[in-house]
Amino acid sequence: MKTFLFVVMSVIVSVNAYANSNWVFVTTSQDGAVFFIDSNSMQKSGNSITFWKMINYVQRDKYGDLSAKIQSTINCKSREDIMRYSLYYDDINNTGKLTSSGDVKDSWKPIAPDSVNWAQFQFVCK
């Protein structure tokens, strides 16, 4: 019963969060994946901005997913980023079945110029 209630609450929160989203196109990777940032999710704390991004893949990844929603933080001063949480879906635009989710065990990394992360840096730190 607790599992059922958790699933129901997760769906309600997800639908509500998606309804309050404002997905803005940011860039396309060399392999054709399309990246968006939810401008409504951006939260500033000191030199850092935490936000949600959505990725639509050109084809299914090795796990069968076609899209992902990832919470990331960018430090605008040091030009570094870190992934915090991820959700993966079996259809584009974070629709279809949620196939996996969880905390990302990541560390701060420098943002390389002319990369997907650079485009995200320019969008959130403008």
Helices and strands as residue ranges (DSSP letters): H 2-19, E 23-28, E 34-38, G 39-41, E 43-45, E 48-56, E 67-75, E 80-91, G 92-94, E 95-103, E 109-110, H 116-124
